[in-house]
Amino acid sequence: MMASIPSPSLSEGAAGLHTAGLQALSARKLRIGYGGKTVVDDISLNIDKREIVCLLGGSGCGKSTLLRGLAGLSAPQAGSVSFLGEALHEPHPRAALVFQQPSLLPWLDVEGNVGFGLDFARQPKIEREARKARIREAIEAVGLGARAHAYPAQLSGGQAQRVALARALARQPELLFADEPFSALDAVTRSEMQELLVDLVHRWHTAALLVTHDIDEAILVADRILLMAGQPGHIVREWKVEIPRPRHEHSDALVALRYEIVAALKAGVTPTVPL
């Protein structure tokens, strides 16, 4: 079990943006495709503030395509996406993305990589000292305070992915999009990163949408699991995961939920989610 991480003072700024009654993100009747082919269709979902939602499904069902559409990186063919109650048509400065590859800039140290993106044109301008504080607190939050001046070539795979997570946190996101960010890591490091993600989502007052094909990861991390299937992909089942944390102490409940999800995948279930 990882040590508890103190809540950073800068997270209070992000928390202050949470408007009462607003969901972090909402999508209605979303259809996304490329080159005349529909990849996902009839997608409706909500993500609440400070909630971790996992998109689970096999390869080719459109999980990553849906995530990109929800993040504003791909324009939908039909339907709508709203972020904090406002229509979303392009990436929002208060949303951040983490991918499978950390994609660190090799000529920048950890501090430089974590701060990269804070100066983008659409990112709110902040004073120099506040920028330094954000970077420092994000690095500390992922447990890399002692490696702040290390370069990517000097980091392990797990450390590099922690830097990618810190880079996202430095933007004080209201919603963190994560596309299979831990799939390339070894089992022990992956478990640590899953636990870190859960801790940071709750302590930094953010929400997260995590794409994964790993049933066990979804069960351990998620507050809700959305199962995707079909071509074009659509949401066929939803589970609210109410197993207390730490979840590894409730093995019987984990096994039961896993069995149910596997059965749904094998059965080729029909849509039952109220949209």
Salt bridges, closest charged atoms under 4 A:
ASP41 OD1 - ARG31 NE 3.13
ASP42 OD1 - LYS29 NZ 3.24
GLU51 OE2 - ARG224 NE 2.64
GLU90 OE2 - ARG122 NH2 3.43
ASP109 OD2 - HIS149 ND1 3.42
ASP119 OD2 - ARG131 NH2 3.15
GLU129 OE2 - LYS132 NZ 3.84
GLU174 OE1 - HIS18 ND1 2.91
GLU180 OE1 - HIS213 ND1 2.55
ASP199 OD1 - ARG203 NE 2.85
ASP214 OD2 - ARG190 NH2 3.41
ASP216 OD1 - ARG258 NE 2.74
GLU217 OE2 - ARG190 NE 3.11
ASP223 OD1 - ARG245 NH1 3.37
GLU238 OE2 - ARG224 NH1 3.33
GLU242 OE2 - LYS240 NZ 3.98
GLU260 OE2 - ARG237 NH2 3.13
